[in-house]
């Protein structure tokens, strides 16, 4: 399941450096339970079941992307 990959990155770099994308174009094989974006609720539940806080789950599911995007905006 994708949660194992997420936890690997969290263990290596921290929760501030993890994000899940929704671009499935160009891949032929998806990780288990990530066939498309309709599987996101399963992964969200799995993160909570593993004990991740709401703050950390928010970061993983888009907060980190927004933070990095804002930090790199061109005015």
C-alpha positions as CSV (number, residue, x, y, z in Angstrom):
1,X,0.0,0.0,0.0
2,X,1.1,3.6,-0.6
3,X,1.2,4.2,3.1
4,X,4.4,2.2,3.4
5,X,6.0,4.6,0.8
6,X,4.7,7.6,2.6
7,X,6.1,6.4,5.9
8,X,9.5,5.7,4.3
9,X,9.8,9.3,3.2
10,X,8.6,10.6,6.5
11,X,11.3,8.5,8.2
12,X,14.0,9.7,5.8
13,X,13.0,13.4,5.5
14,X,10.1,14.3,7.8
15,X,6.4,14.9,7.3
16,X,7.0,18.3,5.9
17,X,8.5,16.7,2.7
18,X,5.7,14.3,1.8
19,X,2.8,14.8,-0.6
20,X,0.4,12.8,-2.7
21,X,-0.2,13.9,-6.2
22,X,-3.1,13.2,-8.5
23,X,-1.4,13.0,-11.8
24,X,-1.7,9.4,-13.0
25,X,-0.9,10.1,-16.6
26,X,2.0,8.1,-18.0
27,X,2.2,5.4,-15.4
28,X,1.2,1.8,-16.1
29,X,1.2,0.4,-12.6
30,X,0.0,2.1,-9.5
31,X,0.8,1.3,-5.9
32,X,-1.8,-0.9,-4.2
33,X,-4.9,1.0,-3.1
34,X,-4.0,4.0,-5.3
35,X,-5.6,3.1,-8.6
36,X,-7.0,6.7,-8.9
37,X,-8.0,9.6,-6.7
38,X,-11.1,7.7,-5.5
39,X,-8.8,5.7,-3.3
40,X,-7.6,8.8,-1.4
41,X,-10.2,8.3,1.5
42,X,-8.7,4.8,2.1
43,X,-5.2,6.3,2.4
44,X,-6.5,9.1,4.6
45,X,-8.1,6.6,6.9
46,X,-4.9,4.5,6.9
47,X,-2.8,7.5,8.0
48,X,-5.2,8.2,10.9
49,X,-5.3,4.5,11.8
50,X,-1.4,4.6,12.0
51,X,-1.7,7.5,14.5
52,X,-0.8,10.5,12.4
53,X,-2.3,13.7,13.6
54,X,-4.8,15.8,11.7
55,X,-2.1,18.4,11.2
56,X,0.3,15.9,9.6
57,X,-2.4,14.3,7.4
58,X,-3.3,17.8,6.2
59,X,0.3,18.4,5.3
60,X,0.6,15.1,3.4
61,X,-2.7,15.6,1.5
62,X,-2.0,19.0,0.2
63,X,-0.7,21.3,2.8
64,X,3.0,20.7,1.9
65,X,2.2,21.4,-1.7
66,X,0.5,24.7,-0.9
67,X,3.4,25.8,1.4
68,X,6.0,25.1,-1.3
69,X,3.9,26.7,-4.0
70,X,3.5,29.9,-2.0
71,X,7.1,30.0,-1.1
72,X,8.0,29.9,-4.8
73,X,5.5,32.3,-6.2
74,X,6.8,34.9,-8.6
75,X,5.3,38.3,-7.9
